[in-house]
Amino acid sequence: MFSARAALLLTLGTIVVSVEPLRVLRVSPDREGEATDAITVTFDRPIASGLDASVDPRLVFSIEPRVEGRVEWRDPVTIRFAPVAALAAGATYTVTIAATFQALDGSRLERPYRFTFRVRGPQVQDVSPYDGSQWLTPNTRFKLLLGGPADVALLESSLRLDASACGRGEIRVKVQRQRRIADADERWRWYRGFPPDTVRDRHRVVELAPVAPLPLGCNVTLRAPARVDSVAAARLFRFSTYGPLAVKEAGCTYRNNPCPVGPVYLTFTTPVKGAEVARRVRLVPSVPFTVGDSDAARDSWTLDAPLKPRRRYLVVVDSGMTDVFGQRLTEQFSKTIATTPYTPTVRYPYGRMLVERDGPRTLAVQHVNVDSLDVTIIAVPESLEARALTAPGAWPDLWAALVKTAAVRRRLGVVDSADVPRVTGVRLPAANAARAGAGTLQLIRVTSPGVDTTRDRWQPLAMVQVTDLAIHARVGLTEAVVWVTGVGDGKPRGGARVTLYDAKGQPRANAVTDAQGLARLGGLKADTAAGAAAAPECDECEDGGGGGLDGYVAATLGSDRAVVAVNRWDPDLSPWQFNVEAAWGDQRRPEAATVFTERGIYRPGEPVYAKAIVRDGALGALRPPARGDSLRWVFGDREDGVLKDTTVAVSAFGTADQTLALKADLPLGTYPVRVQRKRDGRWRDAAATSYRVAEYRPPEFLVTVAADSGPRLTGDTVHGTIEARYLFGAPMARAAVSWYARSRRASGWEVEVPNTEGYYLGETGWWWEEGAGDYGPGQVVAQGEDTLDGQGRLALALAAPPPAKGKAAAVSFEATVTDVNRQAVTAGASVIVHPAAFYLGAKTTGDEWFWTAGKPREVAVIAVRPDGRRVAGVAVAGVLIRREWHRVRREREGYAEDVGEWVADTVGRCAVTTAAAPVTCAFTPPAGGSYTVAFSATDPAGRLARTTFYRWAAGPGWVPWNDESQFKMDVIPDKDRYQVGDTATVLFASPFTNAEAWITVEREGLLEQRRLRIVSGSTTLKFPITEAYAPNVYVSILVARGRSAPPAAPDDPGRPTIRVGYARLRVAPEVKRLTVDVQPANREYRPGDSARIALRVRDARGAGRRAEVTLWAVDEGVLALTGFKTPDPIDLLYQTRGLGMQLASNLTAVAAQITEGEKGQRAPGGGGGMDVEGILRSRFQTTAFFLGAVVTDSGGRAVAAVKLPDNLTTFRVMAVAVTAGDRYGKGEAKLLVTRPLLARPALPRF
């Protein structure tokens, strides 16, 4: 009886503990794959608790035919096999997963798992000439771009060129060669990657040649396989060869559009050059015309000719015309074309605009073929101003709401001369600001009974203000600054009342302008609590909370009133129009914050330590928050959920720290950390970071790469040394290493030549002219597989490749070392390769950075070796080149247009021979403008040394700077970067003379402002650099010019306008940096020891400072996984900021003025973890200790005592220090934990 019951219980127990067999969930590739695919097998459950406790994948995975490669666990459920070389195209492989292992839950495969896949051939990705190309020559050669190396014989057997469309049948095509992508393959060279990797790139170019010439005037089709594969489908590429030259079409209208004044369109069967068109085409009656580019060759040409409406013209093409293939027209071509009448049209400026109060007060309306104008004006009441100014899309609704009750209509008779475009000035009323509630804005629409309403269904709206007050406003989150000038004379207006309104029309601040026309509106705060509550809940709102920049400014003086909208998207005055970065969100607030974790990667179950630093005030003058301020910590999950949410008080040092214990079953991925501060009644993000949770095996060794420290020249041998050591101290003898060398263009700050202070070395040009160049990782120039020696070292050498364009190159060695446990660690180092045996150094004499037109300037020239020694006897040639932007206004039939281009002119030369001391070369800039100074010479080996730099020459009167934006002017600082205590000299290149200027220094808000009257085209000012300027500020200028000439049709160039310019001054915040010394008491410790670590904190003057130090230590191997650097609070808090104040001015849209009724002609127009199965690694402690706040004494000293874990490794001890003011620093040291003797387990290699 007992035995039967026991057997039953045993059976039940067996049922309870039995598990389903292990299964393969998916494999890749499945049936077919690419030659470069990795092979993966994913199971339906974990095989091990972690990567350190996994089954040896080499005992599980096999592939036939045999392939060399690396097999590893990608994660606890996936085996990954990466072949060393590409798989064979067209081959079939069988993968077997043995049934000899068990999963974490004890389950096994019921039988070995096998799957088979076939490798597809390389894909045909593109063709040259491109598909659809016309005008091929009979001897055209084709090129195919393939995704990888191909079987040439198989490819050739699949190629056919079909010329049956012209009776030739098929033409056989032969493969001439297969090669890598070359620089000459312009369309395809980017396939090599950026930067190009010419060694690892698998793409191939196959060059093809038809065995017979292609027939002329024929459509041909190249039939190629979609893949170079025995089972691939065909792909067709269609081309055509050139035929006889003929004129296909000549006409005036394009797609039946009206053509009252041209142009003439000509289309040929083959391309002809523009010069040939200009020489061989004529119009009868004779009318001069121009073509776009006389050197270009096209089949279609536009003849820009001033034709007359309702006329007939004969287009004649002479029989002497030849095409680009040398073919001539067989006979003269002629065709009569007819111009059309003008379509009845009414056009006028629309959108926001300002009309001068003192003057004709007109809106210029262009019209043709109409005899009357219907003018409708609606005065916008002040209560609707906010809607009209901040929501242009609402104008049609405003019009519809007011047109029945507030519209004033007039019909004006105008002279109707058939097909003669005219301009009529429509006089506008001026509002009286003294009348309560009177609006400043007028909505205007002009049309005519003669306009074809089926073609032009509506006329646009003009939003006009008639005023003599020009408002120029800079608005930030906490303050606004306004300058009020007269529209007509450009002079300051004192005593004007200025009010800032929000987007709802609520006044936010007001002030009265002083005698300089300036008013500062400070203390801006958030909207009312109700408004804040109604605002959307978002942590990344662009306004940063507390109100945005959108709104408007009004100014009133007597009976005159003006308004201007403030909009961050202003198409004329947004920072991006001036190549300046705009600040967004909290960057515009006077505060700063940062948060960091003690490392970048964790395992599930480990603790995360985080530290936050918060500050109030503008950059440059930061301070800890007020006592009692709080900080909210939000640790998020992967799906916008929350792992931890807590609020803590901020310390006296403005800091806080938190610890988050990760759950053992936490999903792998990236997790965010945010710290928030309460603003405007809501919590808003102050700073954020993230960390990774992953399964990983920490590296047990570190790799270092060293390169030559001495100067190297183009063609010299460059040496590198690779060294690898275990973290417990021993060298990695006989370890496998793979390496490669890259060459890239070196940036200017990397090239350090002694004894050249103040000299320009190498080519330094205008960034927009010279181009940014390739400062990326560079191009692979060599690579290899090798073995370290008995000391864990390997020496490398290669010939330095020639740098591009004579610039210095940075040649880097990058190495990956793999140990017996198949761990791989990578490191790198670089050396500068100089372009020649010497550099040419150039330095202007005297203290003035800016040159003056007509005044000789001397440039000191030296030749200097890369080690700083001077070279005598070098013949140097120098040139002075002036660059000028020429803009010409052309007018035809009343139509005006601007045409501009850069013009370069060599205006000076010199020749000198270098000596031990500098020799001088003299240049005289003939006029104001921008100049490039260039010097060149060759060394004894024929290598070119070249140095260029640029200068501005200030001259009286107008200086022709580039005016691509009609409101832009140049502001040029004398240096790229400044230190606190320097003085910046800034040149303002104004195109106006005798004009008023407003200069500001700004960032989050206004730091400084000046008023200036500009009397010449170029002006320089000096700005002392203070701590408040760090890390950057923006020096800006706004020049206001009143009316400079009486109103004149058609474009009224003398109307009032402005010019604006910005320059960013970068200021190194090094004066705020603390030096943090970290010194463990002993050089070496044993596992579990107690360690004492001494700290010393000093400021930039070397004096000890009381500070709060965050001190922690992390395994160097884990830090190497993510390249973790010790956080630098200076870099984190003092990041460069964009422009935080938005500029607005109502002078950007001043309407052209003509006398009322005047008639003029004008054309309309940061880890992973273990569970019980991984118990042997449970004592692993990646972060040895974390001390959130160690406070030093008044001398900057402190000693911390810590308990070390059992790891045998090298820890990096890191320290981040902050004072109770605006000083910050970091430090680090190594701490080795080891034993005299240890054994490392390693699986055998078979």
RAJO-V21946 format. One record per run of one state. SS is the DSSP state (H for helix, E for strand, L for the rest). FROM is the first residue (numbers start at 1). LEN is the number of residues. If there is no record, write none. Layout:
ss->{SS:SS}
from->{FROM:FROM}
len->{LEN:LEN}
This chain:
ss->{L:H:L:E:L:E:L:E:L:E:L:H:L:H:L:E:L:E:L:E:L:E:L:E:L:E:L:E:L:E:L:E:L:H:L:E:L:H:L:E:L:E:L:H:L:E:L:E:L:E:L:E:L:E:L:E:H:E:L:E:L:E:L:E:L:E:L:E:L:E:L:E:L:E:L:E:L:E:L:H:L:H:E:L:E:L:E:L:E:L:E:L:E:L:E:L:E:L:E:L:E:L:H:L:E:L:E:L:H:L:E:L:H:L:E:L:E:L:E:L:E:L:E:L:E:L:E:L:E:L:E:L:E:L:E:L:E:L:E:L:E:L:H:L:E:L:E:L:H:L:E:L:E:L:H:L:E:L:E:L:E:L:E:L:E:L:E:L:E:L:E:L:E:L:E:L:E:L:E:L:E:L:E:L:E:L:E:L:E:L:E:L:H:L:E:L:E:L:H:E:L:E:L:E:L:E:L:E:H:L:H:L:E:L:E:H:E:L:E:L:E:L:H:L:E:L:E:L:E:L:E:L}
from->{1:2:18:22:23:24:29:31:34:39:44:51:54:57:60:61:65:69:76:78:84:92:98:109:110:113:120:123:129:136:137:141:147:152:158:160:163:164:167:170:172:173:180:189:193:204:211:219:226:227:228:234:242:247:252:264:274:281:285:289:291:297:306:312:318:322:323:328:329:333:339:345:349:351:357:362:369:372:381:382:391:392:407:414:422:428:441:448:462:468:469:476:480:487:492:493:497:503:507:513:518:522:529:535:551:558:560:567:575:579:582:583:585:589:591:598:601:603:607:617:623:624:630:637:642:650:655:662:669:680:682:694:701:708:712:714:717:727:731:732:736:746:748:751:760:762:763:764:767:771:779:788:793:800:804:807:809:819:824:835:839:845:851:853:856:865:870:871:875:893:895:914:919:925:929:939:944:955:968:969:970:974:977:980:983:990:995:1003:1006:1015:1018:1025:1027:1030:1031:1042:1057:1069:1070:1073:1081:1084:1086:1090:1099:1104:1105:1108:1116:1123:1129:1134:1139:1140:1142:1146:1150:1151:1156:1157:1160:1161:1172:1178:1183:1192:1197:1204:1209:1219:1224:1234}
len->{1:16:4:1:1:5:2:3:5:5:7:3:3:3:1:4:4:7:2:6:8:6:11:1:3:7:3:6:7:1:4:6:5:6:2:3:1:3:3:2:1:7:9:4:11:7:8:7:1:1:6:8:5:5:12:10:7:4:4:2:6:9:6:6:4:1:5:1:4:6:6:4:2:6:5:7:3:9:1:9:1:15:7:8:6:13:7:14:6:1:7:4:7:5:1:4:6:4:6:5:4:7:6:16:7:2:7:8:4:3:1:2:4:2:7:3:2:4:10:6:1:6:7:5:8:5:7:7:11:2:12:7:7:4:2:3:10:4:1:4:10:2:3:9:2:1:1:3:4:8:9:5:7:4:3:2:10:5:11:4:6:6:2:3:9:5:1:4:18:2:19:5:6:4:10:5:11:13:1:1:4:3:3:3:7:5:8:3:9:3:7:2:3:1:11:15:12:1:3:8:3:2:4:9:5:1:3:8:7:6:5:5:1:2:4:4:1:5:1:3:1:11:6:5:9:5:7:5:10:5:10:13}
